[in-house]
Amino acid sequence: MILWGIDALAKPLVGEAVKDAYKALKAQMPWAGDSLAALEQEPQSKGRQLVLQEGLEKRPATDLAALEPLAQALLDHLRREHPAPVGVDIRKLEAVNFRVGTLSVEEGTGVRIEEAKLTGDVSFDQINVGKTQR
């Protein structure tokens, strides 16, 4: 989650809530100083990501537990500001049969159903989710 947040911060269109959530998380990670600063400069660097990940894995469970709600808050703010695409988003479904045809997901979620009761037919064909298909 932390790595995803750092990558998102590199994008120019993050709001103050995301920036504030990241600052709160970063304040609880003084031990990550140089590795976190280096990753902020190169958020796509697999090597820098690995260094921070290894640092996190060496921390005591109590440190990680303290970071979890802060990382979750950052993730929640990012998802609110930049939701991932969803091909089919169903809150309540009642059907006997449920069929999804061709489903292509490059990013996001293909089919999301919150509640389903199958008593009638449902069918989806040719769903493309994410980046523009060419």
TIRO-2110 file (N, C-alpha, C; in Angstrom, 1 decimal):
// TIRO-2110
0.8, -1.2, 0.0, N, 1, A
0.0, 0.0, 0.0, CA, 1, A
0.9, 1.3, 0.0, C, 1, A
1.9, 1.2, 0.8, N, 2, A
2.8, 2.4, 0.9, CA, 2, A
3.4, 2.7, -0.5, C, 2, A
3.9, 1.7, -1.2, N, 3, A
4.5, 1.8, -2.5, CA, 3, A
3.5, 2.4, -3.5, C, 3, A
2.3, 1.9, -3.4, N, 4, A
1.2, 2.4, -4.3, CA, 4, A
1.0, 3.9, -4.1, C, 4, A
1.0, 4.3, -2.8, N, 5, A
0.7, 5.7, -2.5, CA, 5, A
1.8, 6.6, -2.9, C, 5, A
3.1, 6.1, -2.9, N, 6, A
4.2, 6.9, -3.3, CA, 6, A
4.1, 7.1, -4.8, C, 6, A
3.8, 6.1, -5.5, N, 7, A
3.7, 6.2, -7.0, CA, 7, A
2.5, 7.2, -7.4, C, 7, A
1.4, 7.1, -6.7, N, 8, A
0.3, 8.0, -7.0, CA, 8, A
0.7, 9.4, -6.7, C, 8, A
1.5, 9.7, -5.7, N, 9, A
1.9, 11.1, -5.3, CA, 9, A
2.7, 11.7, -6.4, C, 9, A
3.3, 10.9, -7.2, N, 10, A
4.2, 11.4, -8.4, CA, 10, A
3.3, 12.0, -9.4, C, 10, A
2.0, 11.6, -9.4, N, 11, A
1.1, 12.1, -10.4, CA, 11, A
0.7, 13.6, -10.0, C, 11, A
0.5, 14.5, -11.0, N, 12, A
0.2, 15.9, -10.6, CA, 12, A
-1.1, 16.2, -10.1, C, 12, A
-2.1, 15.3, -10.2, N, 13, A
-3.5, 15.6, -9.8, CA, 13, A
-3.9, 14.9, -8.5, C, 13, A
-3.1, 14.9, -7.5, N, 14, A
-3.6, 14.4, -6.2, CA, 14, A
-4.0, 15.5, -5.3, C, 14, A
-5.1, 15.3, -4.6, N, 15, A
-5.6, 16.4, -3.8, CA, 15, A
-4.9, 16.5, -2.4, C, 15, A
-5.4, 17.5, -1.7, N, 16, A
-4.8, 17.7, -0.3, CA, 16, A
-5.0, 16.6, 0.6, C, 16, A
-6.2, 15.9, 0.5, N, 17, A
-6.4, 14.8, 1.4, CA, 17, A
-5.4, 13.7, 1.3, C, 17, A
-5.0, 13.4, 0.0, N, 18, A
-4.0, 12.4, -0.3, CA, 18, A
-2.7, 12.8, 0.3, C, 18, A
-2.3, 14.0, 0.0, N, 19, A
-1.0, 14.6, 0.5, CA, 19, A
-0.9, 14.5, 2.0, C, 19, A
-2.0, 14.9, 2.7, N, 20, A
-2.0, 14.9, 4.1, CA, 20, A
-1.9, 13.5, 4.7, C, 20, A
-2.7, 12.6, 4.1, N, 21, A
-2.6, 11.2, 4.5, CA, 21, A
-1.2, 10.6, 4.3, C, 21, A
-0.6, 11.0, 3.2, N, 22, A
0.8, 10.5, 3.0, CA, 22, A
1.8, 11.1, 4.0, C, 22, A
1.6, 12.4, 4.3, N, 23, A
2.5, 13.0, 5.3, CA, 23, A
2.3, 12.4, 6.7, C, 23, A
1.1, 12.0, 7.1, N, 24, A
0.8, 11.4, 8.3, CA, 24, A
1.5, 10.0, 8.4, C, 24, A
1.4, 9.3, 7.3, N, 25, A
2.1, 8.0, 7.2, CA, 25, A
3.6, 8.1, 7.3, C, 25, A
4.1, 9.0, 6.5, N, 26, A
5.6, 9.2, 6.5, CA, 26, A
6.1, 9.7, 7.8, C, 26, A
5.4, 10.4, 8.6, N, 27, A
5.8, 10.9, 9.9, CA, 27, A
6.0, 9.7, 10.9, C, 27, A
5.3, 8.6, 10.6, N, 28, A
5.4, 7.4, 11.5, CA, 28, A
6.5, 6.5, 11.0, C, 28, A
7.3, 6.9, 10.0, N, 29, A
8.3, 6.1, 9.4, CA, 29, A
9.7, 6.8, 9.4, C, 29, A
10.1, 7.3, 10.6, N, 30, A
11.4, 8.0, 10.5, CA, 30, A
12.6, 7.1, 10.2, C, 30, A
12.5, 5.8, 10.5, N, 31, A
13.5, 4.8, 10.2, CA, 31, A
13.7, 4.6, 8.7, C, 31, A
12.7, 5.0, 7.9, N, 32, A
12.8, 4.8, 6.5, CA, 32, A
13.4, 5.9, 5.7, C, 32, A
13.8, 7.0, 6.4, N, 33, A
14.4, 8.2, 5.9, CA, 33, A
14.9, 8.2, 4.5, C, 33, A
16.2, 7.7, 4.3, N, 34, A
16.9, 7.8, 3.1, CA, 34, A
16.2, 6.9, 2.0, C, 34, A
15.8, 5.7, 2.4, N, 35, A
15.2, 4.8, 1.4, CA, 35, A
13.9, 5.4, 0.9, C, 35, A
13.1, 6.0, 1.8, N, 36, A
11.8, 6.6, 1.4, CA, 36, A
12.1, 7.8, 0.5, C, 36, A
13.0, 8.7, 0.8, N, 37, A
13.4, 9.8, 0.1, CA, 37, A
13.8, 9.4, -1.4, C, 37, A
14.6, 8.4, -1.4, N, 38, A
15.1, 7.9, -2.7, CA, 38, A
13.9, 7.4, -3.6, C, 38, A
13.0, 6.7, -2.9, N, 39, A
11.9, 6.2, -3.7, CA, 39, A
10.9, 7.3, -4.1, C, 39, A
10.8, 8.3, -3.3, N, 40, A
10.0, 9.5, -3.8, CA, 40, A
10.6, 10.1, -5.0, C, 40, A
11.9, 10.1, -5.2, N, 41, A
12.5, 10.6, -6.4, CA, 41, A
12.3, 9.7, -7.6, C, 41, A
12.3, 8.4, -7.4, N, 42, A
12.1, 7.5, -8.4, CA, 42, A
11.1, 6.4, -8.1, C, 42, A
9.8, 6.8, -8.1, N, 43, A
8.8, 5.9, -7.6, CA, 43, A
8.6, 4.6, -8.4, C, 43, A
9.1, 4.6, -9.7, N, 44, A
8.9, 3.4, -10.5, CA, 44, A
10.1, 2.5, -10.3, C, 44, A
11.2, 2.9, -9.6, N, 45, A
12.4, 2.0, -9.4, CA, 45, A
12.1, 0.8, -8.6, C, 45, A
12.2, -0.4, -9.3, N, 46, A
12.0, -1.6, -8.6, CA, 46, A
13.0, -1.8, -7.4, C, 46, A
14.2, -1.4, -7.7, N, 47, A
15.3, -1.5, -6.6, CA, 47, A
15.0, -0.7, -5.4, C, 47, A
14.5, 0.5, -5.6, N, 48, A
14.2, 1.4, -4.5, CA, 48, A
13.0, 0.9, -3.7, C, 48, A
12.0, 0.3, -4.5, N, 49, A
10.8, -0.3, -3.9, CA, 49, A
11.2, -1.4, -3.0, C, 49, A
12.1, -2.3, -3.5, N, 50, A
12.6, -3.4, -2.8, CA, 50, A
13.3, -3.0, -1.5, C, 50, A
14.1, -2.0, -1.5, N, 51, A
14.8, -1.5, -0.3, CA, 51, A
13.8, -1.1, 0.8, C, 51, A
12.8, -0.4, 0.4, N, 52, A
11.8, 0.0, 1.4, CA, 52, A
11.0, -1.2, 1.9, C, 52, A
10.7, -2.1, 1.0, N, 53, A
9.9, -3.3, 1.4, CA, 53, A
10.7, -4.1, 2.4, C, 53, A
12.0, -4.2, 2.1, N, 54, A
12.9, -5.0, 3.0, CA, 54, A
13.0, -4.3, 4.4, C, 54, A
13.0, -3.0, 4.4, N, 55, A
13.0, -2.2, 5.6, CA, 55, A
11.7, -2.4, 6.4, C, 55, A
10.6, -2.5, 5.7, N, 56, A
9.3, -2.7, 6.4, CA, 56, A
9.3, -4.1, 7.0, C, 56, A
9.8, -5.1, 6.2, N, 57, A
9.8, -6.5, 6.7, CA, 57, A
10.6, -6.7, 7.9, C, 57, A
11.6, -5.8, 8.2, N, 58, A
12.5, -5.9, 9.4, CA, 58, A
11.9, -5.2, 10.6, C, 58, A
10.8, -4.5, 10.4, N, 59, A
10.2, -3.7, 11.5, CA, 59, A
9.5, -4.6, 12.4, C, 59, A
9.4, -4.3, 13.7, N, 60, A
8.6, -5.1, 14.7, CA, 60, A
7.1, -5.0, 14.3, C, 60, A
6.4, -6.0, 14.7, N, 61, A
4.9, -6.1, 14.4, CA, 61, A
4.2, -4.9, 14.9, C, 61, A
4.6, -4.3, 16.1, N, 62, A
4.0, -3.2, 16.7, CA, 62, A
4.1, -1.9, 15.8, C, 62, A
5.3, -1.8, 15.1, N, 63, A
5.5, -0.7, 14.2, CA, 63, A
4.6, -0.8, 13.0, C, 63, A
4.5, -2.0, 12.5, N, 64, A
3.7, -2.3, 11.3, CA, 64, A
2.2, -2.1, 11.6, C, 64, A
1.8, -2.5, 12.8, N, 65, A
0.4, -2.3, 13.2, CA, 65, A
0.0, -0.8, 13.3, C, 65, A
1.0, 0.0, 13.7, N, 66, A
0.7, 1.5, 13.8, CA, 66, A
0.6, 2.1, 12.4, C, 66, A
1.3, 1.5, 11.5, N, 67, A
1.3, 2.0, 10.1, CA, 67, A
0.0, 1.6, 9.3, C, 67, A
-0.6, 0.5, 9.7, N, 68, A
-1.7, 0.0, 9.0, CA, 68, A
-2.9, 0.9, 8.8, C, 68, A
-3.4, 1.5, 9.9, N, 69, A
-4.5, 2.5, 9.7, CA, 69, A
-4.1, 3.7, 8.8, C, 69, A
-2.9, 4.1, 8.9, N, 70, A
-2.4, 5.3, 8.2, CA, 70, A
-2.3, 4.9, 6.7, C, 70, A
-1.8, 3.7, 6.4, N, 71, A
-1.7, 3.3, 5.0, CA, 71, A
-3.1, 3.1, 4.4, C, 71, A
-4.0, 2.5, 5.2, N, 72, A
-5.4, 2.3, 4.8, CA, 72, A
-6.1, 3.6, 4.5, C, 72, A
-5.8, 4.6, 5.3, N, 73, A
-6.4, 6.0, 5.1, CA, 73, A
-5.9, 6.6, 3.8, C, 73, A
-4.6, 6.4, 3.5, N, 74, A
-4.0, 6.9, 2.3, CA, 74, A
-4.6, 6.2, 1.1, C, 74, A
-4.8, 4.9, 1.2, N, 75, A
-5.4, 4.1, 0.1, CA, 75, A
-6.8, 4.5, -0.1, C, 75, A
-7.6, 4.7, 0.9, N, 76, A
-9.0, 5.2, 0.8, CA, 76, A
-9.1, 6.5, 0.1, C, 76, A
-8.2, 7.4, 0.4, N, 77, A
-8.2, 8.7, -0.2, CA, 77, A
-7.9, 8.6, -1.7, C, 77, A
-6.9, 7.8, -2.0, N, 78, A
-6.5, 7.6, -3.4, CA, 78, A
-7.6, 7.0, -4.2, C, 78, A
-8.3, 6.0, -3.6, N, 79, A
-9.4, 5.3, -4.3, CA, 79, A
-10.6, 6.3, -4.5, C, 79, A
-10.8, 7.2, -3.6, N, 80, A
-11.9, 8.2, -3.8, CA, 80, A
-11.6, 9.2, -4.9, C, 80, A
-10.3, 9.6, -4.9, N, 81, A
-9.9, 10.6, -5.9, CA, 81, A
-9.7, 9.9, -7.3, C, 81, A
-9.2, 8.7, -7.4, N, 82, A
-8.9, 8.1, -8.6, CA, 82, A
-9.4, 6.6, -8.6, C, 82, A
-10.7, 6.4, -8.7, N, 83, A
-11.3, 5.1, -8.6, CA, 83, A
-10.8, 4.3, -9.9, C, 83, A
-10.6, 3.0, -9.6, N, 84, A
-10.2, 2.1, -10.7, CA, 84, A
-11.4, 1.8, -11.6, C, 84, A
-11.3, 1.6, -12.9, N, 85, A
-12.4, 1.4, -13.7, CA, 85, A
-13.1, 0.0, -13.4, C, 85, A
-14.4, 0.0, -13.6, N, 86, A
-15.2, -1.2, -13.3, CA, 86, A
-16.0, -1.5, -14.6, C, 86, A
-15.9, -2.7, -15.1, N, 87, A
-16.7, -3.1, -16.3, CA, 87, A
-18.1, -3.2, -16.0, C, 87, A
-18.5, -4.0, -15.1, N, 88, A
-19.9, -4.2, -14.7, CA, 88, A
-20.0, -4.0, -13.2, C, 88, A
-20.8, -3.1, -12.7, N, 89, A
-20.9, -2.8, -11.3, CA, 89, A
-22.3, -2.9, -10.9, C, 89, A
-22.6, -4.0, -10.2, N, 90, A
-24.0, -4.3, -9.8, CA, 90, A
-24.2, -4.3, -8.3, C, 90, A
-25.1, -3.5, -7.8, N, 91, A
-25.4, -3.4, -6.4, CA, 91, A
-26.2, -4.6, -5.9, C, 91, A
-27.3, -4.9, -6.6, N, 92, A
-28.2, -6.0, -6.3, CA, 92, A
-28.6, -6.8, -7.5, C, 92, A
-28.4, -8.1, -7.5, N, 93, A
-28.6, -8.9, -8.7, CA, 93, A
-29.6, -10.0, -8.3, C, 93, A
-30.7, -10.2, -9.1, N, 94, A
-31.5, -11.4, -8.9, CA, 94, A
-31.6, -12.0, -10.3, C, 94, A
-31.2, -13.3, -10.4, N, 95, A
-31.2, -14.0, -11.6, CA, 95, A
-31.2, -15.5, -11.4, C, 95, A
-31.7, -16.3, -12.4, N, 96, A
-31.5, -17.8, -12.3, CA, 96, A
-30.1, -18.1, -12.9, C, 96, A
-29.8, -17.5, -14.0, N, 97, A
-28.5, -17.7, -14.6, CA, 97, A
-27.7, -16.4, -14.7, C, 97, A
-26.4, -16.5, -14.5, N, 98, A
-25.6, -15.3, -14.7, CA, 98, A
-24.4, -15.7, -15.6, C, 98, A
-24.3, -15.1, -16.7, N, 99, A
-23.2, -15.4, -17.7, CA, 99, A
-22.5, -14.1, -18.1, C, 99, A
-21.2, -14.2, -18.0, N, 100, A
-20.3, -13.1, -18.5, CA, 100, A
-19.6, -13.6, -19.7, C, 100, A
-19.7, -12.9, -20.9, N, 101, A
-19.0, -13.4, -22.1, CA, 101, A
-17.6, -12.9, -22.0, C, 101, A
-17.1, -12.4, -23.1, N, 102, A
-15.7, -12.0, -23.2, CA, 102, A
-15.4, -10.9, -22.3, C, 102, A
-14.4, -11.0, -21.4, N, 103, A
-14.1, -10.0, -20.4, CA, 103, A
-12.6, -9.7, -20.5, C, 103, A
-12.2, -8.5, -20.8, N, 104, A
-10.9, -8.1, -20.9, CA, 104, A
-10.6, -7.0, -19.9, C, 104, A
-9.7, -7.2, -19.0, N, 105, A
-9.4, -6.3, -17.9, CA, 105, A
-7.9, -6.0, -17.9, C, 105, A
-7.6, -4.7, -18.2, N, 106, A
-6.2, -4.3, -18.2, CA, 106, A
-5.9, -3.6, -16.9, C, 106, A
-6.8, -3.0, -16.3, N, 107, A
-6.7, -2.4, -14.9, CA, 107, A
-8.1, -2.2, -14.4, C, 107, A
-8.2, -2.3, -13.1, N, 108, A
-9.5, -2.2, -12.5, CA, 108, A
-10.2, -3.5, -12.2, C, 108, A
-11.5, -3.5, -12.3, N, 109, A
-12.4, -4.7, -11.9, CA, 109, A
-13.3, -5.0, -13.1, C, 109, A
-13.3, -6.2, -13.5, N, 110, A
-14.2, -6.6, -14.6, CA, 110, A
-15.7, -6.6, -14.2, C, 110, A
-16.0, -7.4, -13.1, N, 111, A
-17.4, -7.4, -12.7, CA, 111, A
-17.4, -7.3, -11.1, C, 111, A
-18.2, -6.4, -10.6, N, 112, A
-18.4, -6.3, -9.2, CA, 112, A
-19.8, -6.3, -8.8, C, 112, A
-20.2, -7.3, -7.9, N, 113, A
-21.6, -7.4, -7.5, CA, 113, A
-21.6, -7.4, -6.0, C, 113, A
-22.4, -6.5, -5.4, N, 114, A
-22.5, -6.3, -4.0, CA, 114, A
-23.4, -7.4, -3.4, C, 114, A
-24.6, -7.6, -4.0, N, 115, A
-25.5, -8.6, -3.5, CA, 115, A
-26.2, -9.3, -4.7, C, 115, A
-26.3, -10.7, -4.6, N, 116, A
-26.9, -11.4, -5.7, CA, 116, A
-27.9, -12.5, -5.1, C, 116, A
-29.0, -12.6, -5.8, N, 117, A
-30.0, -13.6, -5.6, CA, 117, A
-30.4, -14.1, -7.0, C, 117, A
-30.0, -15.3, -7.3, N, 118, A
-30.2, -15.8, -8.7, CA, 118, A
-31.6, -16.4, -8.8, C, 118, A
-32.5, -15.7, -9.5, N, 119, A
-33.8, -16.2, -9.8, CA, 119, A
-34.2, -15.9, -11.3, C, 119, A
-33.4, -15.3, -12.1, N, 120, A
-33.7, -15.0, -13.5, CA, 120, A
-32.4, -15.0, -14.3, C, 120, A
-32.4, -14.8, -15.6, N, 121, A
-31.2, -14.8, -16.4, CA, 121, A
-30.5, -13.5, -16.5, C, 121, A
-29.2, -13.5, -16.5, N, 122, A
-28.3, -12.3, -16.7, CA, 122, A
-27.2, -12.8, -17.6, C, 122, A
-26.9, -11.9, -18.5, N, 123, A
-25.8, -12.3, -19.5, CA, 123, A
-25.1, -11.0, -19.9, C, 123, A
-23.7, -11.0, -19.9, N, 124, A
-22.9, -9.9, -20.4, CA, 124, A
-22.0, -10.4, -21.4, C, 124, A
-21.8, -9.7, -22.5, N, 125, A
-20.8, -10.0, -23.5, CA, 125, A
-19.9, -8.9, -23.8, C, 125, A
-18.7, -9.2, -24.2, N, 126, A
-17.7, -8.2, -24.7, CA, 126, A
-17.5, -7.1, -23.7, C, 126, A
-16.9, -7.3, -22.6, N, 127, A
-16.6, -6.3, -21.6, CA, 127, A
-15.1, -6.0, -21.6, C, 127, A
-14.8, -4.7, -21.9, N, 128, A
-13.4, -4.2, -21.8, CA, 128, A
-13.2, -3.2, -20.7, C, 128, A
-12.3, -3.4, -19.8, N, 129, A
-12.1, -2.6, -18.7, CA, 129, A
-10.7, -2.1, -18.6, C, 129, A
-10.5, -0.8, -18.4, N, 130, A
-9.2, -0.2, -18.3, CA, 130, A
-8.8, 0.6, -19.5, C, 130, A
-7.5, 0.4, -19.9, N, 131, A
-7.0, 1.2, -21.0, CA, 131, A
-7.8, 1.0, -22.3, C, 131, A
-7.8, 2.0, -23.1, N, 132, A
-8.5, 1.9, -24.4, CA, 132, A
-8.0, 0.7, -25.2, C, 132, A
-9.0, 0.0, -25.7, N, 133, A
-8.6, -1.2, -26.5, CA, 133, A
-8.4, -0.7, -28.0, C, 133, A
-7.4, -1.2, -28.6, N, 134, A
-7.1, -0.8, -30.0, CA, 134, A
-7.3, -1.9, -31.0, C, 134, A
END
